[in-house]
Amino acid sequence: MEDPDYIVKLEKAIKEKYGEETIQHPSADWDDEKEKKYIEQLSEVSKKIRALEADSVKQEHNGFFISKKLITRDSKRTCPSCSTYSFNFKDDLYMNKFQCCYSCYIQWVEGREERWKNGWRPNKEEE
């Protein structure tokens, strides 16, 4: 036979073990201030989601659907000095700092950083 006071006993045991907050109804301490903050947070999250969705618009490019953001992005994988295309992470560092690949850095820039930063570049005959 089922004990009619089982739920009461269970709530009492939970309260003793975990505290008063565990048996309260979730809306017991909810007020207008918390409701306002919740709606503001919900609005901010919705704005972020809409912005992400707008960024992920796909566009057909050469028979494939590609994110529009990627199509308009300039690639910094080709060295302006020697026109070499590279996926090497080492080249990324030198492309960001000196606008050249690692090989060009070793050949033309190393030890002459100021000259390079001032705009000097090798002639096509020198390469």
Protein Blocks (a to p, Z undefined) as FASTA:
>chain_A
ZZfklmmmmmmmmmmmnojklmpcfklmgcfklmmmmmmmmmmmmmmmmmmmmmmpccde
ehiacdfklmmpccfkbcfklopacfbfklmmmmmmnopafklmmmmmgoplmmmmnopa
cdfklZZ
